[in-house]
């Protein structure tokens, strides 16, 4: 190979690695237990709303505070605090994908994506705060 080809190849590799590190979000879905290993770090957790547990949403006191309990795929039950209004029809969702961090045993969630049951299995409703 010519020296110019080698230099160009190296530049392309460097450019691609910079793009991946800047724009790449290779986040995976975690459990509450694995999210608890690094408190404060943001993770996506897939879970199911526990309808038999307490759900608190009092819009007259704080319209941007909704707390509930969710069970992740591994069966771990955790309290979740969502910094936003209660998503409409969250009780009807099959699964919820939560973006947030674990702190002192509570998952602080800034975004919720609900997977709702329907004849179209790919239907999803996303809810999040602008913060």
C-alpha positions in Angstrom: 0.0 0.0 0.0 1.1 3.5 -0.6 1.7 5.8 2.3 -1.2 8.0 1.3 -3.6 5.1 1.5 -2.4 4.1 4.9 -2.7 7.7 6.2 -6.2 8.0 4.7 -7.2 4.6 6.3 -6.0 5.8 9.7 -7.8 9.1 9.3 -11.1 7.3 8.5 -10.7 5.0 11.5 -10.0 8.0 13.8 -13.0 9.9 12.3 -15.3 7.0 12.8 -14.2 6.4 16.4 -14.7 10.1 17.2 -18.2 10.0 15.7 -19.2 6.8 17.6 -17.9 8.2 20.9 -19.7 11.5 20.5 -23.0 10.4 19.0 -23.2 6.8 19.9 -25.6 5.8 22.6 -25.1 2.1 23.1 -27.2 1.9 26.2 -28.7 -1.4 27.0 -31.6 -2.4 29.2 -30.7 -3.1 32.8 -32.4 -4.4 35.9 -32.8 -2.5 39.1 -30.1 -4.5 40.7 -27.5 -3.8 38.0 -28.5 -0.1 38.0 -27.9 -0.1 41.7 -24.3 -1.0 41.2 -23.5 2.5 40.0 -25.9 4.9 41.8 -26.5 8.1 39.9 -25.7 6.7 36.5 -28.6 6.8 34.0 -30.0 3.5 32.7 -33.0 2.1 30.8 -35.0 -0.4 32.8 -37.8 -2.4 31.4 -40.5 -3.3 34.0 -44.1 -3.9 34.7 -46.3 -1.6 36.7 -47.4 -3.2 39.9 -51.1 -2.3 40.0 -51.6 -3.9 43.4 -49.1 -1.5 45.0 -49.5 2.2 45.9 -49.5 4.8 43.1 -49.3 8.4 44.2 -50.2 11.3 42.0 -51.6 14.5 43.5 -51.7 17.2 40.8 -53.0 19.8 43.2 -49.8 19.5 45.4 -47.2 18.7 42.7 -48.3 18.0 39.1 -44.8 16.8 38.2 -44.5 14.0 40.8 -45.8 10.5 40.3 -44.6 7.6 42.3 -45.4 3.9 41.7 -43.9 0.5 42.0 -42.5 -1.6 39.1 -41.0 -5.0 38.8 -38.2 -5.5 36.3 -37.5 -8.6 34.1 -35.5 -10.2 36.9 -38.4 -9.9 39.3 -36.9 -7.1 41.4 -39.5 -4.8 42.8 -38.6 -1.1 43.2 -40.2 2.2 44.0 -40.1 4.6 41.0 -40.5 8.4 41.2 -41.3 10.0 37.8 -40.6 13.7 37.4 -43.7 14.5 35.3 -47.4 14.1 35.3 -48.9 10.7 35.5 -49.0 9.1 32.0 -52.5 8.6 30.8 -53.6 4.9 30.8 -50.4 3.7 32.4 -52.5 1.1 34.1 -53.3 -0.5 30.7 -49.6 -0.8 29.7 -48.1 -4.3 29.3 -44.5 -3.0 29.9 -42.9 0.3 30.7 -39.4 1.4 29.7 -38.0 3.8 32.2 -35.0 6.1 31.8 -33.4 7.1 35.1 -31.1 6.4 37.9 -31.2 4.5 41.2 -30.5 6.4 44.4 -31.0 5.1 47.9 -33.2 2.3 46.7 -35.5 4.5 44.7 -35.5 4.7 40.9 -35.7 8.3 39.8 -37.2 8.3 36.4 -37.1 11.2 33.9 -38.8 9.4 31.0 -41.3 6.6 30.5 -42.2 4.7 27.4 -45.3 2.5 27.6 -45.8 -0.6 25.6 -49.6 -0.9 25.3 -51.5 -4.0 24.4 -53.2 -3.8 21.0 -53.6 -5.7 17.9 -50.4 -4.0 16.7 -47.7 -5.3 18.9 -45.3 -2.4 18.0 -47.5 0.4 19.3 -45.8 2.4 22.0 -46.5 5.7 23.7 -43.6 7.8 25.0 -43.8 10.2 27.9 -41.0 12.4 29.2 -40.1 15.6 30.8 -38.1 18.3 29.0 -35.4 18.4 31.7 
